[in-house]
Amino acid sequence: MNAIPGLSSEKILVRERIAASFAVEKKLHLFVFALITICLEIFLLAKGDSYDINRGSFVLAFILLFFLYAVLEFIFHGIVENKAVPLFSLIPAVLMFFLLKVNDKWSNIAIAVIIAVAVRIIFDYMPIRDKVILFGSIILDGVALYLRMYWTSFWGDKLLDKLLFIALAVLTLSAIQQIIWGRKEGEFPFHYFLLLGCFLLFIPMNRDPIDWSRIEGVFGNAADATAYYLCSVIGDSEYTVGYGSFNATGGRISNSDKLQLVLESVERPYFVYTDSETGKKMKMRRVLYLAGGKGVDGKALVDWLQFLKDNGINKEAAEVFSQISKLDVEYVYLDTADEIAPAGALVLTNQDGSIEKGRSDDRHRKGYKLKAKYLDIDYGSPVLVELFQNPKGELVDREPMSYQEASEYFLNLYNQALSDVMTASEYDEYVNQTDIYQTYGDTDGVTDRMEKLASEITAKADNDYLRAKLIEIYLRQYTYSTKAVGGHNPDSDMSTPKGMADIADRFLFETESGYCVHYTSSMVMLLRSIGIPARPVIGYRYNFPFEIQENYVVEANCAHVWPEVYIQNVGWIPFEPTSAYSTAAEYNWHRSETIDPETESEIQLEMRDLPVIPEADEVQETYQNEGLQLLKIVGIVILSIILLILIILGVAALTRRIIYRLASPEKKIKMDVAMTKATLIKKYGNDFNDRGLLSDYVKLAPEEEQEDIKKLFEAYYKIVYGSN
């Protein structure tokens, strides 16, 4: 219908245009909501736990901002008709971005501000927007189902997951109708599908997975290949979610339950012991540390055997705190070249045979398996702890065992051939290795206050094990938090001593809260500062369940970093300074409770003498006035929008005035009529019924002005309908 100026058809066309625009906006908002939710999930899958973001809050902020920009555009279009109107939203968006960016807690919302306005502008200027929404909805369906089936995303545990699939259902039904029936008479309007979506809100999403085994048999390989391709292209160049690298900077992280490994073991997942007080049989769950990139640590085994030999440990004594165990490891959603195996691995094999290095030349994919035989040691055993504190190696004048002697001793202790682990030449190389203190004693980046703190903590300890134990106990006083920051230099990471020292210094004296990266960096560098070699180890810490299972699933949130300390005449010993995890003493096997009471008293005395955590040099950022800050930001943004509208109004008025002055007489009369109608309706036409006749407007005007207005309308009709 063509609008005739001055008639009611003009109003009808405007109303139809607004209604059509509203329908398009509803569909566009649903599509953009689904698009950003799925893209965010893919981004987080690629980045893994290294990026902290609340999915629900981010998507909610994004869609609210997207709606805000739509409202602003509607207001701006009411003031001035121009193709550049969508760009006006950039002004409040940029202002809002910088106001939010200064507060770290709102940095993700600041990103949502910019992404929302960018997406809005893209869709405003997109020439085939309807086609993109139509076919894009079907593509999003496939991506969402793929992520649910193969990456355990969108399980429905959160409202966001459910809203996503409701949005996709509404869009898909509308798209199917449009594709099959086209735009015909009797087509269901879009709001019918919206009503259906409201009913879907009350239908629960099932957590139990659908049996996709038949489909997986056909499409499984292609799906896995695509998944790993996405991780390689979008994600980190070396690792996917959960398992990480020493490039960890200590920034904020978020937990993830993505599957990483599947473990198989014929051994019970717990130890049974008799409680000394009640006399009842008790269970103690096994705790397993899986180290990545280490492979078989021959030096650690050689030192361990020499330590036991020096202390006169026989087979029966060794069984109190050690045993040979076996474990099969299968990779699930993991993309790395590292061999991930139990700490203390003796023999590692895969389908190609023996594994010689801790890192493969090629990246492993889903389904990769390795078999591990490892030395399982109860580092919390009181008997072993006593040996650690008083090792006899330095008190005896001895020559290291020969390869033949070590082989016989190893066979006698564990019924295991040393030749399966190393050759004679390799054994000799490990025995003569003297670079431990040089390789793992680098103190680059250690500050004076770190050296002072380490000396204060260990002042009354008379052996290296006690020194390491006291530092472990001291660090466990710090607050565990995944909402942490890294070092003073944002590029500092665990790959270098300087990076670890930077992370540790800020954690120890300023932020005083963090997670395993911060605790481990601190313990490693504090120990090195007092001359004790230490190194970080990255992998997983897995608590077995009490129930025997066919296999055990290791999720991404089991990923962990811990320190190992080199004690002279003992070897490498793992510690657990991270306060969120129990120490070895808390999950020991209880095979013997024997311990020297005097030694125990000495340990307790040392613990009581620990220094208090130093007061932070910098007060941590607090957000006690967050509400006030947010109100200020909202106020500033609203004022900027009002100012922008006033500027647009002013520019529009000035533009109209210039256009009016430059216009022809006929054009001026048309502009006068439009302005007169608008003025009369605004002042006198509250209940005015527009029949499309200008004569009706004359009756609205004051009597003294009616004659002039009548002449204006007559001139207007002559211009519109006159032949000359």
Residue, then its C-alpha position, 0 to 999 in steps of 0.5 A: m500500500n502506497a502512503i498518501p501524505g496527509l492521509s491515514s494510509e501514512k499512519i497505517l504504513v508506519r504501524e505496519r512497518i513498526a510491527a514488521s520491525f518488531a517481529v524481525e527483532k524478536k527473531l534476530h534477538l533469539f538468533v544472536f542469543a544462540l549464536i553468542t552462547i555457542c561461540l562462547e562455549i567453543f571459545l572456552l573449550a579451546k582456551g580451557d581452564s586458563y580463561d575465567i568467565n561466567r557464561g550465564s552472566f556474560v550472555l545475559a549482559f550481551i543480550l541486554l546490551f544488544f537490546l539496549y542498542a536496538v532501543l537506541e536505534f529506534i529512538f535515533h531513527g525517530i529523530v533522523e532518518n539516516k543509514a549511519v544511525p546504527l553507528f551512533s550506538l558506538i558512542p555510549a558503547v565505547l564510553m561504557f567499555f572504558l568505564l567498566k574496563v578499569n575494574d577487573k571484576w567487570s572486564n568480561i562485561a566490558i567485552a560484552v559491551i563491545i561485542a554486542v555493539a559490533v554484532r548489532i552493527i554487523f546485522d544492521y548492515m548485513p544485506i542478506r540478514d533474513k537468509v543468514i538467520l534462516f539457514g544459520s539457525i539450522i547450522l547452529d542446531g548442528v553445532a549445538l548437538y555436536l557439542r552436546m554429544y562429543w564435548t559434554s556441553f549444554w547438559g541442561d544443568k544450567l538455565l542458560d543451556k535450556l534457554l539455548f535449546i528453546a531458542l534453537a527450537v523456536l528458530t528451527l520450527s520457524a525456519i522449517q515452515q519458511i523453507i517448506w511452505g514459504r510465505k503463504e496465506g495461513e502461515f503461522p506468525f513468529h509469535y506462535f513459535l514463541l508461545l511454544g517456546c514458553f511451554l518448553l520451559f516447563i519440560p526438564m532436560n535429561r542429564d542421561p545421555i542419549d545412546w548415540s552408539r549406532i550413529e557414532g559408529v558411522f560419524g564418530n571418526a569424522a566428529d573426533a577429527t573435527a573436534y581436534y581440528l577446532c582445538s588446534v586451530i582455535g585453542d592453544s597450540e599445545y594443550t586443550v582444556g584441563y591439562g596445561s603447560f608450564n606457560a600457566t601465568g596464574g590468572r583467573i581460572s574456572n573449573s571444568d568437568k570435561l573428560q580427560l582420561v580413563l584409568e583401568s586398574v585391577e587393584r582396589p581403589y582404597f587401602v584397608y586398615t584397622d583403626s587403632e582407637t576403635g579396632k574397626k576396619m577402615k578404608m582409606r582412598r588411594v590418591l594418584y598423581l599423574a605426571g605429564g611429560k616426565g616419562v620414566d625418571g631413572k635418576a629418581l629410581v636410582d636415588w630411591l634404591q640407594f636411599l633404601k640400601d643405605n638405611g638397611i631396608n629389606k623387602e618386609a620393611a619396604e612393603v610398609f610404604s611402597q609397592i609396584s602397581k599397574l595402571d592403564v591410561e586412555y586419553v579422551y578429550l586431550d590433545t597433547a604430545d606428552e605422555i601422562a603416566p603415574a608419578g614414579a613410572l618404571v615401565l611405559t608401553n603403548q601399541d608401538g612398544s616401550i616408551e622411552k621419552g616423556r614426550s612423543d614426536d606426534r600429538h596423541r588423540k582420543g583413544y590413545k592408550l599406554k600401560a604403566k608399571y610404577l613404584d607407588i610410594d606412601y610419602g605420608s608413612p610415619v616410618l618413611v618420614e622418619l627416614f627422610q629426616n635422618p637419612k643415613g647416606e651421609l653417615v656411612d662411607r660407601e660407594p654407590m651400588s653397581y648396576q649388578e648390585a642394584s639389580e639384585y636389590f631391586l629384584n629382592l625388594y619388588n620382584q622386578a627386573l631393573s633391566d626392564v627400566m634401564t640399561a647398565s650404561e644408563y644406570d651409571e649415567y644416573v649415578n654420576q649425574t651431578d647437575i641437580y643443584q645447577t639445573y633445579g637450583d636457579t634462583d633468577g628473580v628471587t627477591d630479598r624479601m623471599e630469601k628473608l621469608a624462607s630463612e625465617i620459616t626454616a630457621k630452627a630446622d636441622n635437615d632439608y626434609l624438615r625445611a621443605k616440610l615447614i615451607e609446605i605447612y607455612l604456604r598452606q595458611y594462604t587462601y585458596s582461590t581460582k579468582a587470582v592474578g599472576g605476577h607483576n609482569p603479566d607475561s610471567d609464567m612457570s616455564t622460567p625461574k624468573g617467571m615463577a619468582d614473580i608469581a610467587d613474590r606477588f602471591l606471598f606478599e600482596t595478593e595472598s590468595g591463589y591456586c596450585v600455580h601460586y603455591t607451587s611456584s612459591m615453594v619451588m623458589l623459596l626452597r631454591s633461595i636456601g639452596i635446596p633443589a626443587r622443580p614443578v610437576i604438572g599433571y593430575r591429582y586423582n582421588f579414587p572412589f571407595e567403590i571398585q569400578e571397571n574404569y575411573v574417569v579423570e576430569a579436567n578439574c583434576a588438573h594440578v601442579w605440585p612441587e618435588v624437592y630433592i633431598q640429598n641422600v634421599g632423592w626426589i620427594p613430592f609435597e602438597p603446599t596447595s591448601a585445597y588438597s590434603t597432604a600425604a600424611e592425611y591419606n597414608w596407607h596406615r600399614s604401620e603407625t610406628i614413629d619416634p615420639e621425640t621426632e614427632s614432638e620436634i615436628q610439632l615444635e617447628m610448626r608452632d614456630l612458623p612466622v605469621i603471613p606478612e601483611a600485604d604491601e599492597v591492599q588487595e583490590t576490594y569492591q565494597n563500593e561496587g554498587l556505588q561504582l556501578l550506579k556512577i557508570v550507569g549514570i554517566v552512560i545515561l547522561s551520555i545517551i541523553l547528551l547524544i540525543l540532544i546533539i542529534l535533535g539539535v543537529a536534526a533541527l538545524t539540518r531541517r532549518i537549512i533544508y527548509r531555507l534551501a527548499s522550493p516553495e512547494k517543498k516548504i508548503k509540504m514541510d509546513v503541513a507536516m509540522t502543523k499536523a504534528t503540532l495540532i495533534k500534540k496540543y489538541g488531538n488527544d482523542f483525535n480520529d484521523r480519517g485521512l482528511l486535512s479538514d479535520y485538522v483545521k477543527l483542532a486549531p484555535e479559531e483565530e488560526q483556522e483561516d490561515i491553516k485552511k489556506l495552507f492546506e488548500a495550497y498543499y492540495k493544489i501541489v499534490y493533486g493540481s496538474n500545474 
